[in-house]
Amino acid sequence: MTSHKPTILLIYTGGTIGMVKDFKTGALKAFDFNELLSRIPELHLLDCQIETYSFDIPIDSSNMNISNWQKMAKIIEENYSKFDGFVVLHGSDTMSYSASALSFMLENLSKPVIFTGSQLPIGDLRTDAKENLITAIQVASLQNNNKPVIQEVCLYFEYKLYRGNRTTKISAEHFNAFTSPNFPELAESGVHLKVNND
């Protein structure tokens, strides 16, 4: 029996992670997500198929609101049967709120919905975007006997996977921007990806 490659839908809602700096002007602009694979060739090493969906107008996460949450939930709902997992790229300021809202809107999930983003734009030399994005996709495509290992809304940032509705943003300066004060992380990424099965 051949196992199929997990299919992941990458949903870009806005946020620093999808920005590139224009090196002449220093201005940030959103980049075309269809160019993602050429920007991050490491994505080819992941054992999954990735499709992308972008909000027409990227949302600054400080303007995130209920209608945006409904839109995200609808995109996931409409594509739920076609994909094995979902990765939502989001501005970090309100990511905890969105992850929390979606965890209540999307009930009885049997697939992962992983929120991630970055503190620095994807084109920056010292960006955290690549690691966050690559590992979030990896986590979303983790399978055991062709079933997703993670079956809930989570937030992945700086080597840690948290339950989505248990996170809070603690820093705008540091890469480890989030914490989950009253619930242990679900997984930690180091040399190996360690899932906390408890």
SULSULJO-V980409 format. One record per residue. N is the residue number from 1. RES is the residue in one small letter. SS is DSSP state (A for helix, B for strand, O for the rest). BURIAL is + if it has 16 or more other ideal C-beta (glycine too) atoms within 10 Angstrom, else -. Layout:
N_RES_SS_BURIAL / N_RES_SS_BURIAL
This chain:
1_m_O_- / 2_t_O_- / 3_s_O_- / 4_h_O_- / 5_k_O_- / 6_p_B_+ / 7_t_B_+ / 8_i_B_+ / 9_l_B_+ / 10_l_B_+ / 11_i_B_+ / 12_y_B_+ / 13_t_O_+ / 14_g_O_+ / 15_g_O_+ / 16_t_A_+ / 17_i_A_+ / 18_g_A_+ / 19_m_B_+ / 20_v_B_+ / 21_k_B_- / 22_d_O_- / 23_f_O_- / 24_k_O_- / 25_t_O_- / 26_g_O_- / 27_a_O_- / 28_l_B_- / 29_k_B_- / 30_a_B_+ / 31_f_O_+ / 32_d_O_- / 33_f_A_+ / 34_n_A_- / 35_e_A_- / 36_l_A_+ / 37_l_A_- / 38_s_A_- / 39_r_A_+ / 40_i_O_+ / 41_p_A_- / 42_e_A_- / 43_l_A_+ / 44_h_A_- / 45_l_A_- / 46_l_O_+ / 47_d_O_- / 48_c_B_+ / 49_q_B_- / 50_i_B_+ / 51_e_B_- / 52_t_B_+ / 53_y_B_+ / 54_s_B_+ / 55_f_O_+ / 56_d_O_- / 57_i_O_- / 58_p_O_+ / 59_i_O_+ / 60_d_O_- / 61_s_A_+ / 62_s_A_- / 63_n_A_- / 64_m_O_+ / 65_n_O_- / 66_i_A_- / 67_s_A_- / 68_n_A_+ / 69_w_A_+ / 70_q_A_- / 71_k_A_- / 72_m_A_+ / 73_a_A_+ / 74_k_A_- / 75_i_A_+ / 76_i_A_+ / 77_e_A_- / 78_e_A_- / 79_n_A_- / 80_y_O_- / 81_s_O_- / 82_k_O_- / 83_f_O_+ / 84_d_O_+ / 85_g_B_+ / 86_f_B_+ / 87_v_B_+ / 88_v_B_+ / 89_l_B_+ / 90_h_O_+ / 91_g_O_+ / 92_s_O_+ / 93_d_O_+ / 94_t_O_+ / 95_m_A_+ / 96_s_A_+ / 97_y_A_+ / 98_s_A_+ / 99_a_A_+ / 100_s_A_+ / 101_a_A_+ / 102_l_A_+ / 103_s_A_+ / 104_f_A_- / 105_m_A_+ / 106_l_O_+ / 107_e_O_- / 108_n_O_- / 109_l_O_+ / 110_s_O_- / 111_k_O_+ / 112_p_B_+ / 113_v_B_+ / 114_i_B_+ / 115_f_B_+ / 116_t_B_+ / 117_g_O_+ / 118_s_O_+ / 119_q_O_+ / 120_l_O_+ / 121_p_O_+ / 122_i_O_+ / 123_g_O_- / 124_d_O_+ / 125_l_O_- / 126_r_O_- / 127_t_O_+ / 128_d_O_+ / 129_a_A_+ / 130_k_A_+ / 131_e_A_+ / 132_n_A_+ / 133_l_A_+ / 134_i_A_+ / 135_t_A_+ / 136_a_A_+ / 137_i_A_+ / 138_q_A_+ / 139_v_A_+ / 140_a_A_+ / 141_s_O_+ / 142_l_O_+ / 143_q_B_+ / 144_n_B_- / 145_n_O_- / 146_n_O_- / 147_k_B_- / 148_p_B_+ / 149_v_O_+ / 150_i_O_+ / 151_q_O_- / 152_e_O_+ / 153_v_B_+ / 154_c_B_+ / 155_l_B_+ / 156_y_B_+ / 157_f_B_+ / 158_e_O_+ / 159_y_O_+ / 160_k_B_+ / 161_l_B_+ / 162_y_B_+ / 163_r_B_+ / 164_g_A_+ / 165_n_A_+ / 166_r_A_+ / 167_t_O_+ / 168_t_B_- / 169_k_B_+ / 170_i_O_- / 171_s_O_- / 172_a_O_- / 173_e_O_- / 174_h_O_- / 175_f_O_+ / 176_n_O_- / 177_a_O_+ / 178_f_B_+ / 179_t_B_+ / 180_s_O_+ / 181_p_O_- / 182_n_O_- / 183_f_O_- / 184_p_O_- / 185_e_O_+ / 186_l_O_+ / 187_a_B_+ / 188_e_B_- / 189_s_B_+ / 190_g_O_- / 191_v_O_- / 192_h_O_- / 193_l_B_- / 194_k_B_- / 195_v_B_- / 196_n_O_- / 197_n_O_- / 198_d_O_-
